[in-house]
Amino acid sequence: MPVVPVPGSFAALLFLLSPAFTAPSFESFSCLVVGFLARVGERTVTGMLQAARLERVWHHSRAHAFFAERKWSPDRLGLLLMDFLVERFLSAGEPIVLAVDDTLFKRRGKKVYGAAWQYDGSLPAGAGSQTGYGNNWVVMALVVRLPVTGRAVSLPVLFRLWQPNRKPKRADQAATARKPDPRYPSKPELARRLLDLVIRRYPGRQIELLGDSAYATQHLRGQPERVSVTSRLRSNAALY
């Protein structure tokens, strides 16, 4: 049992996600979620430990190891969360509406895995250079209408880390630099992988995917008839 008291209703919700974890990692997950919600200010790993009142109970390495070393599945966690959301907020015949986009999570330090100088679309025009250093995540969200709001909201459920292909260091590598590198899949390709997870998860449901023109590529072709993709038309699109 977790060493942090968890309200019964919230513990029941967390238990729905337990198949994505081993028993030890689920205990760490539950405690960190409580600390995340209780934290006032920046939600760092050590900050979550303090908010959960575990800073004198656990060594901070236990919390860091949950993200770096422990056995759990982010994809399975996202699908379990999506199961709950679909059952709770969608009717049986209602299509599953998804939205996909990428976002920059700014980080500092030269040793941050996958970090690089990248485009930051969250900065408004005229607010300075639209670049930042950090991790770029392709995020797929479930679009639902909550009872307490009069508009649709997007609830993130699945994600993939996108890494830019490093520039070749030698002249003899320049010829192959323009070819797709399987080690560095594009953002639309990562979006397709996330979409395939949802398609396999819900074989009998209509699925609608929404995205901007950056995702109007060939990677999203060849979908089943029950799947539709809507995006803004690219300026260089070839129409048939």
N, C-alpha and C positions, 0 to 999 in steps of 0.2 A: 504494500500500500504506500502511496506517496506520503512523504513526511510533511507536506503542506496540506492543511485542511482545504478541501475543494467542496463548494456547495453541491448538494445532491443533484440538482437539475443540471448543473454544468458538468458534473462528473459523468452523468448519463450521456451527455452529448459527446464528451471526449472519448467515452468508451466505444462509441460507434466508429471511431477512427483507430482503435487499437490494433486491428489486423494489419496495419501498415508498419507495425513496430514489433520488436522483441519485447519481452516483459521488462527487462531493465531499461531499454530505450524509451518505452512508453511511460515509465515512471519519471524519467528525466524530462520527457516532452510535457507531461501534465504539469510538472512544477514550473517549467519555463513559461508555459502558457499563462499560468496564474501570475507569475512575475511580470510577464509582458503586459497583461491587462492592468495590473496594479501599479506599474511604474509611472511616475510623473517625471516627464523630461525625456531625454534621449534614451532609447531602448537598446542599450548595449547588452552584451551577454552578462557582464558583471553587474550592470544595472538591474537586469531581470533577477539575478540572484539576490540582490539587496531587497528588491521589492517583495520577493517571495520569502524573505527572512531566512535565507539559506547561506548567507555569506560566512557564518560561523559554524555551519553544519557541513557543507560541501567545500571541497577545494575547487577553485574556479576552473581547474583543468577538466573536471567532470562535465561541466556545462559546455566548455569549448569542444571537448571530445565528442559530444552528442552530434555536433555539426560536421566534424572532420573525420571521425573514426567509427562511430557506432552504426549498427546495422538497422536501416529503415529505408523505406521506399517513398520518395517524394511523389512519384507518379501515382502509386497506389493510395497515398494519403489524399491527393487531389481528387481522385476518382471517388473515394469514399465520401469525401466532403460534397462532391457533386451529387452523389446518390441522395444524400440527405436534402440538399437544396431542391433537386428536381422533384422529389416526393413531397416536399413541404410547400413549394411555391408554384408548381406546374400541375395542371390537370392531366388526366391520362392521355388525351388526344392532342394536347398542345405541343407544338414543335419546340425543340430545344434551340434557343437562340444563343449564339456564341459571338464574342467580339475578340479580335486579336490585334495586338499592337506591341511595340517594343518600347522599353523605357530604360533610361540610364540611372543606375544607382551609384552615386558618387562615392568614391573611396580614396583613401590616401595611402601612400607607401609604395615602394618599388617592388615589394614581394607579394602584393595582392594578386591572387591567381586570376588570370583572364582579364585583368584590368588594362585599359588603354585609353588614349585620348580619342573621344568619339563624339558624334553629333548628339546634342541634347535638345530634343524637340520640346521639352517642357518649358524652356525659356521663351518668353514672349518676344515678338519682333521688336527690335530697337532697345532691348535690355542688355546689349553687349554681345560678345562672341558666343555663338550657340554651340560651344564645345565644352566638354568636361572630361575629367579623368575618373574612370570607374568601370563597373560591370554593366553590360548591356543585356537585358533580359527580354526574351520574347514571352509575352504573357497571354494566356487564353482565359477569358472570363465568361461566366454565365450571366446572361442578361435576363433579369426578372423584375417584376413590379412588386415591391413590398407593400403590405397592407398599410403601413404608416406613412407612405409617400404617395404622391400622385404622379410620379414619373418613374421611368425605368432606371435601374441601377445595374452596374456591372460588378460581379463578385469574382475576383481572381481565383482560379482553381488549379491551373496547370501552368508550367513555365519551363523554359530552357535557357541556359546561358549561351549567348552568342559571342564568338570570339573572332575578331578580324584576322584575316590571313596576313601574316607578317611578310614584309617586303623581302625579296631575295637579296642576299648579301653578296653573291657572286654574279659576274656577268653571264656565266653559262646557265644560270637559273632563270634569267629574264624571259627566255623563250617559253617556259612552262608556267610563268607566273600568272598568265591570263586564263589558264585552264582551271576548272573547278577542282578544288582540293577536298577530298572526302573528310579530311581531318578538320576542315573548317566549313561546315554546312552553312548555307545562307539563311537569312531570317525567314523567307518564305518556306524553305525546306524544313526548318525547325517547326514552323507553324503547321505544316502538313503532318509531321510526326505527332504533334499534339492532337490534331484533328482526327487522325487515324485511331488514337486511343479512345476518343469519344465515340467514334463510329462503331468500333468493336464492342464498346461497353453497352451501347443502346441499339441493338440490331433492328428493333422494330419501330424506332422513333424517327420523325422528320427532324432534320438538323439544318439550321440556317447559320451560316458564318458571315460575319460582317468584318470588313477591314478596309484600310485606305489603299491608295493606288500602289504603294510599295509591295503589297501582297497580291496584286493582280498579275501573277506570273504562272508559268507552265507547271510549277510544282503543285498547284492546287487543281490541276486538270484530272480527269478520269475518276470523278467521284460517282458513287451510286446515285441512282435517280432520286432517292429520298434526301439527298444532300444538295443544298444550294449555296453558292458563294456570291456575295454582293460586295462590290467595291467601286471606288471612283475610277472612271475610265482613264487610262494612261494617255498622255498626249501623243505618244508614238505607237498607239495600238493599231494593229492590222485587223480590219474588220472584214468578215466574209459573210 
